[in-house]
Amino acid sequence: MTTMTHETSQRLPHQSERLFLTDGGLETSLVFLEGEDLPLFAAFTLLQNNAGREKLKAYFRPYAELAVKSGSGFILESATWRANPDWAEQLGYSDVALEAANRESIEMLRELAEEYRMVDSPFLISGCIGPRGDGYVVDKQMTADEARHYHARQIQVFAEAGADMVTALTMTNVEEATGIALAALDIDIPSVISFTVETDGRLPSGMPLGDAIQAVDAATGNGPAYYMINCAHPVHFAEVLEAGGNWVKRIGGLRANASQLSHAELEASEELDIGNPQDLAARYRTILDAMPWVRVVGGCCGTDHRHISAISHTCCHGAAA
């Protein structure tokens, strides 16, 4: 596999004393709050025309303004959670069109970053990688080597387009997460692995969160820059973090759901459960008090700028520069 050198002039969150905000639930916000029709929940389809790109920019603006106002860093996460070959084929995208969409997603975020970033509010651009299959269950199971090959082209396009890092969201199993981390090492771009957990704090594969993090680290030589948890409410994982060992120090970010419902319940729901933004922010604060090395705070399904505003007010006040 071709190795390329990637350089970023900015420190990544785990290298900084600063807190970084990121956005909320992109797809749920667009569908339930903005009335967008996202086929297969694929937000990258909006990149096909100027009107769609402007909708994506409009989505990010309130979050960017929050970061600047609070003096926090900000991570712009590309709208490419579904932009891999399997999902693209279902959506009628050719390989060329898929590559163009992944490239355009980063170029659009670079424009936004230039518009908003300040000395006190550094902006980073992350290429978002989603699971090959479903984000809630383990399907289309791959070996680590298969996942390494499968996700490599998307990661390379992100690097070539100028992303500072790549983030694999809603990972359900160790093998796919390992393959993504190895592909990022091949291409020489920092990676972040974000696992999702069920109501028992275990991955959908059944593996305990700590075991999963340790397994990926062992297989990649501590390849990921850090790990995150996303697409679960803190009530599902807070006790796991409290009881955890040294692996807990590898967790650098949280992107929780607004709702305390299980994945199965959320899948069956026809209405958006936004939960309680203030309660979610308070739970973040409790976790950050116990884990002061966590640097990235944002949201996932059901969260929007109201939740991130509450989290910013509660967690970012007085953050170190």
C-alpha positions in Angstrom: 0.0 0.0 0.0 1.2 3.5 -0.8 2.4 5.5 2.1 2.0 9.2 2.1 3.2 11.8 4.5 0.6 13.9 6.3 1.4 16.9 8.3 -0.8 19.2 10.4 0.4 22.5 11.7 -2.0 22.3 14.7 -1.9 20.2 17.8 -4.5 17.5 18.0 -6.9 17.5 21.0 -4.9 14.8 23.0 -1.8 17.0 22.6 -3.6 20.1 24.0 -4.8 21.4 27.3 -7.7 23.0 25.5 -11.2 21.5 25.3 -12.5 21.0 21.8 -16.2 21.1 20.9 -17.7 19.2 18.0 -21.1 19.1 16.5 -24.2 17.1 17.5 -26.3 14.5 15.7 -25.9 15.6 12.0 -28.2 13.1 10.5 -31.0 13.3 13.1 -30.9 17.1 13.1 -31.2 17.3 9.3 -34.0 14.7 9.1 -36.1 15.5 12.2 -35.4 19.2 12.7 -34.7 20.4 9.1 -37.0 18.0 7.3 -34.3 16.8 4.9 -34.8 13.5 3.1 -31.5 11.6 3.6 -31.7 8.3 1.7 -30.2 5.6 3.9 -29.3 8.3 6.4 -26.5 9.4 4.1 -25.8 13.1 4.7 -23.0 13.1 2.1 -25.7 13.1 -0.6 -26.2 16.8 0.1 -22.7 17.4 -1.4 -24.1 16.9 -4.9 -25.1 20.5 -5.4 -24.5 24.0 -4.0 -27.9 24.1 -2.2 -27.0 21.0 -0.3 -23.5 22.2 0.6 -25.0 25.4 1.9 -27.4 23.4 4.1 -24.4 21.5 5.5 -22.5 24.8 6.2 -25.6 26.3 7.8 -25.8 23.2 10.1 -22.2 23.7 11.3 -22.3 27.5 11.8 -24.1 27.6 15.2 -21.5 25.1 16.6 -18.6 27.0 15.2 -19.9 30.2 16.7 -20.2 28.4 20.1 -16.6 27.4 19.9 -15.4 30.9 19.1 -17.6 32.4 21.8 -16.3 30.0 24.5 -12.7 30.1 23.4 -12.7 26.4 22.7 -11.2 24.5 19.9 -13.6 22.9 17.4 -13.5 19.7 15.3 -15.3 19.9 12.0 -16.4 16.3 11.3 -17.2 15.6 7.6 -20.6 14.4 6.6 -19.3 11.1 5.3 -20.4 8.5 7.9 -22.2 6.6 5.0 -19.6 7.4 2.3 -18.1 4.0 1.8 -18.4 1.7 -1.2 -21.2 -0.6 0.2 -23.6 2.3 1.1 -22.6 4.3 -2.0 -23.5 1.3 -4.3 -27.0 1.3 -2.8 -27.2 5.0 -3.4 -26.2 4.7 -7.0 -22.8 6.3 -6.6 -19.9 5.2 -8.9 -16.4 4.9 -7.4 -15.5 8.2 -9.0 -18.5 10.0 -7.6 -17.9 8.6 -4.2 -14.3 9.7 -4.2 -15.4 13.2 -5.3 -17.9 13.4 -2.5 -15.3 12.4 0.1 -12.9 15.0 -1.3 -15.6 17.7 -1.5 -16.6 17.0 2.2 -13.1 18.0 3.4 -12.7 21.0 1.0 -16.0 22.4 2.3 -14.9 22.1 5.9 -11.6 23.8 5.1 -13.6 26.8 3.8 -15.5 26.9 7.1 -12.4 26.5 9.2 -10.8 29.5 7.5 -13.9 31.5 8.1 -14.1 30.8 11.9 -10.8 29.8 13.3 -9.0 32.2 15.6 -5.9 32.0 17.7 -8.0 31.2 20.8 -10.3 28.8 18.8 -8.3 26.4 16.7 -10.3 24.4 14.2 -9.4 20.9 13.1 -10.9 19.0 10.2 -11.7 15.3 10.6 -12.7 12.9 7.9 -15.5 10.8 9.3 -15.5 7.0 8.6 -18.6 5.0 9.3 -18.9 1.2 9.7 -19.2 -0.8 6.5 -22.5 -2.1 7.7 -25.0 -1.1 10.3 -23.9 1.2 13.1 -26.0 -0.6 15.8 -25.3 -4.3 15.1 -22.4 -6.4 14.0 -22.9 -7.2 10.4 -20.7 -7.5 7.3 -18.0 -8.8 9.7 -14.5 -8.4 8.3 -11.0 -9.5 9.4 -8.7 -6.6 10.4 -6.8 -7.0 7.1 -10.1 -6.9 5.1 -11.1 -3.7 6.9 -7.7 -2.2 6.4 -8.1 -2.7 2.6 -11.8 -1.7 2.5 -11.4 1.7 4.3 -8.0 2.6 2.9 -9.2 4.6 -0.2 -11.5 6.8 1.8 -8.8 7.6 4.3 -6.3 8.4 1.6 -8.7 10.8 -0.1 -9.3 12.5 3.2 -5.5 12.9 3.7 -5.0 14.2 0.2 -7.8 16.7 0.6 -6.2 18.2 3.7 -7.9 16.6 6.7 -6.0 16.8 10.0 -7.2 13.5 11.2 -9.8 10.7 10.5 -12.4 9.6 13.0 -14.2 6.2 12.8 -17.6 6.7 14.5 -20.0 4.1 15.8 -17.6 1.2 15.6 -19.2 -2.1 16.7 -16.3 -4.5 16.7 -12.6 -4.7 17.2 -11.7 -6.1 13.8 -13.1 -3.2 11.8 -11.7 -0.7 14.2 -8.2 -2.3 14.0 -8.3 -2.3 10.2 -9.1 1.4 10.1 -6.4 2.2 12.6 -3.8 0.2 10.5 -4.9 1.9 7.3 -4.5 5.3 8.8 -1.0 4.3 9.9 -0.2 3.1 6.4 -1.3 6.5 5.0 0.3 8.5 7.9 -2.7 10.4 9.2 -3.8 10.4 12.8 -6.8 8.3 13.6 -9.5 8.3 16.3 -11.6 5.2 17.0 -15.0 5.8 18.6 -16.9 2.8 19.8 -20.6 2.6 20.5 -22.0 0.6 23.4 -25.3 -1.0 24.3 -27.2 -0.3 27.6 -24.8 -2.7 29.4 -21.7 -0.8 28.4 -20.5 -3.5 26.0 -19.9 -3.2 22.3 -22.7 -4.6 20.0 -20.2 -7.5 19.5 -20.6 -8.3 23.2 -17.0 -7.3 24.0 -16.4 -5.1 27.0 -15.3 -1.6 26.1 -12.0 -1.8 27.9 -11.1 -5.1 26.2 -11.9 -3.6 22.8 -9.6 -0.6 23.4 -6.8 -2.8 24.6 -7.2 -5.2 21.7 -7.0 -2.4 19.1 -3.9 -0.9 20.9 -2.2 -4.3 21.0 -2.8 -5.0 17.3 -1.7 -1.5 16.1 1.0 -0.6 18.5 -1.2 2.0 20.2 -2.0 3.3 16.7 -5.1 5.5 17.4 -4.3 9.0 18.7 -7.1 8.4 21.2 -10.5 6.7 21.5 -14.0 8.1 22.0 -17.5 6.8 22.8 -20.5 7.8 20.7 -24.1 6.9 20.0 -24.9 5.9 23.6 -26.2 7.9 26.6 -23.9 8.4 29.6 -26.2 6.2 31.7 -25.1 3.3 29.5 -21.3 3.8 30.0 -20.6 6.0 33.0 -20.3 3.0 35.4 -18.0 1.2 33.0 -15.7 4.2 33.0 -15.8 4.5 36.7 -14.7 0.9 37.1 -12.2 0.9 34.3 -8.4 0.5 34.5 -5.6 2.2 32.7 -7.4 1.8 29.4 -9.7 4.6 30.5 -6.9 7.1 30.0 -7.0 6.3 26.3 -10.5 7.8 26.0 -10.2 11.4 24.7 -13.7 12.3 23.7 -17.4 11.8 24.2 -20.3 12.1 21.7 -23.3 10.9 23.6 -26.9 10.4 22.4 -29.6 12.8 23.8 -31.8 9.8 24.6 -31.5 7.1 27.2 -33.3 4.7 24.9 -31.5 1.6 23.6 -30.4 1.3 20.0 -33.3 -1.0 19.3 -35.7 1.5 20.8 -34.2 4.3 18.8 -34.5 2.4 15.6 -38.1 1.7 16.2 -39.0 5.3 17.2 -40.7 7.6 14.7 -40.1 10.7 16.9 -36.9 12.4 17.9 -36.1 12.1 21.6 -34.0 15.1 22.5 -33.7 14.2 26.2 -32.7 16.9 28.6 -29.7 19.1 27.4 -29.0 20.4 30.9 -28.9 16.9 32.4 -26.7 15.6 29.6 -24.3 18.5 30.2 -24.2 17.8 33.9 -23.4 14.1 33.2 -20.5 15.3 30.9 -19.2 17.5 33.7 -19.2 14.6 36.1 -17.2 12.4 33.7 -14.8 15.2 32.9 -14.2 15.8 36.6 -13.2 12.2 37.0 -11.3 12.1 33.6 -9.7 15.5 33.1 -7.7 14.2 30.2 -10.9 14.1 28.0 -10.5 16.8 25.4 -13.4 16.4 22.9 -17.1 16.9 23.8 -20.0 16.8 21.3 -23.1 14.9 20.6 -24.7 12.1 18.6 -28.2 11.1 17.8 -30.9 13.5 19.0 -28.4 16.2 20.0 -28.3 19.7 18.4 -26.9 23.1 19.1 -29.0 23.3 22.3 -27.2 20.3 23.8 -23.8 21.5 22.7 -24.5 25.0 24.1 -25.3 23.4 27.4 -22.2 21.2 27.3 -20.1 24.2 26.3 -21.4 26.4 29.2 -21.0 23.6 31.7 -17.7 22.1 30.6 -15.7 24.7 28.7 -16.0 27.6 31.1 -12.5 28.4 32.3 -10.9 25.8 30.0 -7.1 26.2 29.6 -5.9 27.9 26.5 
